Amino acid sequence: MEIGEAGGASLGRCMDCGRLRADGEDGLCAHCRLRLELLRSALYAEERYGVTWVVFAALVAVILFLAISGAGSVDRGLLGAWFR
């Protein structure tokens, strides 16, 4: 048994890539732990991106509705101009 193998037996191997890991109770090496964190943050950012577009589309719909309807007055707005 070589020195590296003895150290590997005491430290354990990464659950994902199989490399020797130096620390961590999750069974991952530092590289795989970082990759997992980046994946989680990317999924969170993608979720926020979708919500942003839904809110933006709702605001545009409200603004267009108010412009077309004249904000409650028949004399103003595009709808009032068409039906005079």
TAFENGI-V444654 format. One record per backbone hydrogen bond with DSSP energy under -1.0 kcal/mol. CO is the residue of the C=O (numbers start at 1). NH is the residue of the N-H. Records with the same first field share a line. If there is no record, write none. Layout:
BEGIN
CO = NH  NH
END
This chain:
BEGIN
2 = 6
3 = 7
4 = 8
5 = 9
6 = 10
7 = 11
8 = 12
12 = 21
19 = 14
27 = 15
29 = 33
30 = 34
31 = 35
32 = 36
33 = 37
34 = 38
35 = 39
36 = 40
37 = 41
38 = 42
39 = 43
40 = 44
41 = 45
42 = 46
43 = 47
44 = 48
45 = 49
46 = 50
47 = 51
48 = 52
49 = 53
50 = 54
51 = 55
52 = 56
53 = 57
54 = 58
55 = 59
56 = 60
57 = 61
58 = 62
59 = 63
60 = 64
61 = 65
62 = 66
63 = 67
64 = 68
65 = 69
66 = 70  71
67 = 78
68 = 79
70 = 73
77 = 81
78 = 82
79 = 83
END
